[in-house]
Amino acid sequence: MEVIKDWLATEATLSFAFAASAGQNTPRLDDLFDALRFAPSESSADAIETEIWSLWTTAGSREVDQLLEAGMAAMLAERYRLALDAFNKVIERAPNFAEGWNKRATLHFLTGDYDSSVTDVEQTLALEPRHFGALSGLALIALELGEEERALDAFDAALDIHPWLAGRDTHIR
């Protein structure tokens, strides 16, 4: 569970790092993913990852962005009912915003609702197939369920996108 809390804290920190306005559909993401895949070092990959998260966590609507931030803050404070309400509103107002689904998937994971988490991860990946965070989350769910082969497949898929992904050695072991 400590690995999961570290993953969540890292994701939240990266999500709050920038207030970019281009959003998840910006063509700039294509260049960032190319750069991430061929990053020469972990530090350069970290900088690229931060830029990706900043774009992913920007819906382009002030209301939706504020709801997402409120949900993330509530989730970090373990105020899960409040977080769920915020993420549900994000999804209702912006159903094509992948990060709304991803954050709710994370929340479901933390509350032990793995079926709902997987459903939300699948929606995240349908909207953003390169979402290494969602793939990593899917792997963590599989580990919790004792499905090691499925976990390894998800981690491998995440590493194909982000070879420097935090926890790569620990998770695969």
N, C-alpha and C positions, 0 to 999 in steps of 0.2 A: 504494500500500500504506500510505502514511502516513495518508491519510484513513481507512482501515479501522482502523488502530491507534488513531487519535483517537476514532473511533466506539466501539470496544470499550472504551477507557479511560473514556469518558463514561458508557457503559451500566453498567460495573462500579461506577463511583463513585456513580451514582444508585441502583443496586441495593443498595449497602451503606449508603445514607444513613439509612434508618429501619428499625426492627424492628417494623413494624406487624403486627397479628395478625388483621386482618379478611379477608385473602386476596383472590384474584382474582375471586371471585364476589360480593363485597359490592355491594349496590345503590349504595353511595357512588361507585363507579366511574362510574355513569351521570351523576351530577352533575359529577364531575371532567371527564369527556369533554365535556360541554356547556360547562363553563367554559373548557376548553382550546381548543375550537373558536372561542370568541368572546373569547379573552384579548386585552386591549387593547394589550399590550406583550410584548416578548420576556422581560422579567424576570418578569412575572406568569405567563407560560406556563411558564417554567423551574420556578417553584415548584409549579405544578400537575403538571407532568411528574414532578417528584421524588416527589410524593405517589402518582401512578399507579405509578411503578416500585416504590415501597415496598410497595404492595399486590400488584403482580404477582409480586414476589420472595418472597412469604410464602405457603407452602403450608399453614400451619396445623398442621403436624406438626413437632415439634422435630427429629426425625431427618432428615426430608426437607429442612428449612430448613438444617440443618448440612451435609448432603451438597451442597446447591446452593452454599452459601458455599465449601465446600472445592473444589468443581469450578471455581468462578469464580476463586478464588485460584490454583489450579493452572494454569488457562488463562492468566491474566495473567503467571504465571511461565514460560510456555511449556513447561509440563510436561503435554503434551497427552494422553499415555496415562493419566496419573492423572486428568486432567479428564474424559476420556471415561468412565472407570470410574465416577466420581462421578455424572456426568449420566445414564449408563445406569441406575444404581441409583435416581436420582430418578424417572426415567420408569417403572421397574419398580414402585416403591412408590406412585407417584402419577401414573398414566397420564393423568388429567384435569387435571393441573397444567401449564398452557400454558408457563410460564416454563422448566420442565425441558426441554421440546422446543425452545424458543427458544435456550436456552444451548447445547444440543447442536448446533443448526443453526449457531450462531456458531462453535463449535469446528470443525465440519466445513468451514465456509468457510475458516477460518484454515489448515487443513491441505490445502486444495485439493480436497476431496471435495465438489464442487458439487452432484452428484446427491443425495447424502445430505442436504446442507444444504437443498436445495429441498424434499425430502420432509419434513424436520422443520419447515421454515417452514410448509408446507401444514398440518401437524398443529397447529402453534401457532395459525394463523389459523382453523382449524376450531373450536378451543376458545375463542379470543378474537379475533374478526374485526377488532377495533379496534386490534390490536397494531401500532402505527406502527413499532416497532423491527423487527419481523419483516418488515413491508413494505419498510422501508428496507434491510434485509439482502437481501431478494429483489432489490431494485433493484441493489445492489452486485454480487450474483452475476451478474445479467444484464449489467452493465457489464464484468465480468471475462470474460464469454463473448462480448463484442462485440455483444450484442443490445440496441442502444440504444433501440429502440421499446418493448420489454418493460420495460427499466429505467425509462423515462420514465413508463410506465403505473403501475408500482409506486410510484415517487416521488410521482406525482400522487395515488394512493390514500392514501399516507401523509400527504400535505399536506392532504387533505380532512379527515383526522382531527386533525392537528396542524399548523396553518398556520405555526407558528414553529419547526418542526423544525430542529435544528442541521444545518448543511451544505446547507440547501435551495437556496441560490443556486449553490453550487459544484457540487453533484451534478447539478442540472438542466442547467447549462451543459455 
